[in-house]
Amino acid sequence: MSTPPTVDSDLGWALGAVMRSYLKAAHEAVDDVPGGPRGYQVLSAAGRGEPGSQLALAQHLGLDRTVMTYLLDDLESAGLVERKPDPADRRARRIVLTEAGTERLCELERRLAAVEDEVLEPLDPTERGVLRHLLERVATRTGLEAADACSVAQEVKDKLEDGATARPRRRRS
């Protein structure tokens, strides 16, 4: 099967094909972490030390507070994060990586780098840099709806999963 000639110049098709390929492989790369991609997002944010409190982290990742609580419970049970009292506000808890969490985050980042290498395999290193730069310019231009990368990736993943589970309706004769 070959790509129809009209698809060659279709930006939406090309972006969709790359995004589906990346999301599928990235999801598999982080699937063994409690919470999957969301768990990875928490580990990544905690590894950078931003934002510090549980509530701020939930808001930053666009997660409901209750969902965040359960996710953190699972990550804490796995020994990957700890909730520590915030010295500035004793009612708040800061989310910090444990040593095991730091090691796991490094492993996940290596896996995701391998996914990126696989998806961008047809491009040489210079072309990869140019692609990243151009996509960043388009994604951050004035006028586009502001959204963090985690929210966008989750939205696309949810839409892809909804499409995969949708069944075509049968026609009645």
C-alpha positions as CSV (number, residue, x, y, z in Angstrom):
1,M,0.0,0.0,0.0
2,S,1.4,3.4,-0.9
3,T,0.5,6.9,0.3
4,P,-1.9,8.6,-2.0
5,P,-0.2,11.5,-3.9
6,T,-2.6,14.1,-2.4
7,V,-1.5,13.2,1.1
8,D,2.1,14.3,0.4
9,S,1.3,18.0,0.8
10,D,-1.3,17.5,3.5
11,L,0.1,19.1,6.7
12,G,-2.7,17.6,8.9
13,W,-2.1,14.1,7.7
14,A,1.7,14.4,8.2
15,L,1.4,15.9,11.7
16,G,-1.2,13.3,12.7
17,A,0.9,10.4,11.4
18,V,3.9,11.6,13.4
19,M,1.9,12.4,16.5
20,R,0.1,9.0,16.5
21,S,3.4,7.2,16.1
22,Y,5.1,9.2,18.8
23,L,2.2,9.0,21.3
24,K,1.8,5.2,20.9
25,A,5.6,4.6,21.4
26,A,5.8,7.1,24.2
27,H,2.8,5.6,26.0
28,E,4.4,2.2,25.8
29,A,7.7,3.6,27.1
30,V,6.1,4.9,30.3
31,D,3.3,2.4,30.7
32,D,5.0,0.6,33.7
33,V,5.0,3.7,35.8
34,P,2.0,4.1,38.2
35,G,-0.4,6.4,36.3
36,G,1.4,5.9,32.9
37,P,2.0,9.1,31.1
38,R,0.5,11.2,33.9
39,G,2.8,9.5,36.4
40,Y,5.7,10.3,34.2
41,Q,4.6,14.0,34.0
42,V,4.5,14.1,37.9
43,L,7.9,12.6,38.1
44,S,9.3,15.0,35.5
45,A,7.8,18.0,37.2
46,A,9.0,16.9,40.7
47,G,12.4,16.2,39.2
48,R,12.6,19.8,38.1
49,G,11.3,21.0,41.4
50,E,8.3,22.8,39.9
51,P,5.7,23.5,41.1
52,G,6.3,22.6,44.7
53,S,3.0,21.9,46.3
54,Q,0.6,19.1,45.5
55,L,-2.2,21.6,44.6
56,A,0.1,23.7,42.4
57,L,1.4,20.5,40.6
58,A,-2.2,19.4,39.9
59,Q,-3.0,22.8,38.5
60,H,0.2,22.9,36.4
61,L,-0.6,19.5,34.9
62,G,-4.3,20.2,34.5
63,L,-5.4,17.4,36.8
64,D,-8.3,17.3,39.2
65,R,-7.1,17.5,42.8
66,T,-8.7,14.1,43.6
67,V,-7.1,12.5,40.6
68,M,-3.7,14.0,41.7
69,T,-4.2,12.6,45.2
70,Y,-4.7,9.1,43.9
71,L,-1.9,9.4,41.5
72,L,0.5,10.6,44.2
73,D,-0.7,7.8,46.5
74,D,0.3,5.2,43.8
75,L,3.6,6.9,43.1
76,E,4.4,7.1,46.8
77,S,3.4,3.4,47.3
78,A,5.9,2.6,44.5
79,G,8.6,4.5,46.4
80,L,9.0,7.1,43.7
81,V,7.9,10.3,45.4
82,E,7.4,11.6,48.9
83,R,5.1,14.3,50.2
84,K,7.0,16.6,52.6
85,P,5.7,19.5,54.6
86,D,6.3,22.8,52.9
87,P,8.5,24.9,55.2
88,A,6.6,28.1,54.1
89,D,3.1,26.6,54.7
90,R,2.7,23.7,57.1
91,R,-0.7,22.9,55.5
92,A,0.8,22.3,52.1
93,R,2.8,19.3,50.9
94,R,5.8,19.5,48.5
95,I,6.2,16.6,46.1
96,V,9.8,15.4,45.9
97,L,11.5,12.5,44.2
98,T,13.0,9.7,46.2
99,E,16.3,8.2,45.1
100,A,14.4,5.5,43.4
101,G,12.2,8.1,41.7
102,T,15.2,9.9,40.4
103,E,16.6,6.7,39.0
104,R,13.3,5.8,37.4
105,L,12.9,9.3,35.9
106,C,16.4,9.0,34.3
107,E,15.4,5.6,32.9
108,L,12.1,6.9,31.5
109,E,13.9,9.9,29.9
110,R,16.3,7.5,28.2
111,R,13.3,5.5,26.9
112,L,11.6,8.6,25.6
113,A,14.8,9.8,23.9
114,A,14.9,6.4,22.2
115,V,11.3,6.9,21.1
116,E,12.1,10.3,19.7
117,D,15.1,8.8,17.8
118,E,12.9,6.1,16.4
119,V,10.2,8.5,15.2
120,L,12.7,11.0,13.8
121,E,15.0,8.3,12.3
122,P,14.6,9.5,8.7
123,L,16.2,12.9,9.7
124,D,19.8,13.7,10.4
125,P,20.7,15.5,13.6
126,T,20.7,18.9,11.9
127,E,17.3,18.3,10.4
128,R,16.0,17.2,13.8
129,G,17.1,20.5,15.3
130,V,15.5,22.5,12.5
131,L,12.3,20.6,12.9
132,R,12.2,21.1,16.6
133,H,12.9,24.9,16.2
134,L,10.3,25.4,13.5
135,L,7.6,23.4,15.4
136,E,8.4,25.4,18.6
137,R,8.0,28.7,16.7
138,V,4.7,27.7,15.3
139,A,3.4,26.2,18.6
140,T,4.4,29.3,20.6
141,R,3.3,32.0,18.2
142,T,1.0,34.7,19.3
143,G,-2.7,33.9,18.7
144,L,-2.5,30.2,19.4
145,E,-4.4,29.0,22.5
146,A,-1.9,28.8,25.4
147,A,-1.6,25.3,26.7
148,D,1.2,23.4,28.4
149,A,2.6,20.4,26.5
150,C,1.3,17.9,29.1
151,S,-2.3,19.0,28.6
152,V,-2.0,19.0,24.8
153,A,-0.5,15.5,24.7
154,Q,-3.2,14.2,27.0
155,E,-5.9,15.8,24.9
156,V,-4.6,14.2,21.7
157,K,-4.2,10.8,23.4
158,D,-7.7,10.9,24.7
159,K,-9.1,11.8,21.2
160,L,-7.0,9.0,19.6
161,E,-8.3,6.5,22.2
162,D,-11.9,7.7,21.6
163,G,-11.5,7.3,17.9
164,A,-10.0,3.8,18.3
165,T,-13.0,2.7,20.4
166,A,-15.7,4.3,18.2
167,R,-17.4,1.7,16.0
168,P,-19.0,2.6,12.7
169,R,-22.7,2.4,12.7
170,R,-24.3,-0.2,10.6
171,R,-26.7,0.9,7.9
172,R,-30.1,-0.5,8.0
173,S,-31.5,-1.7,4.8
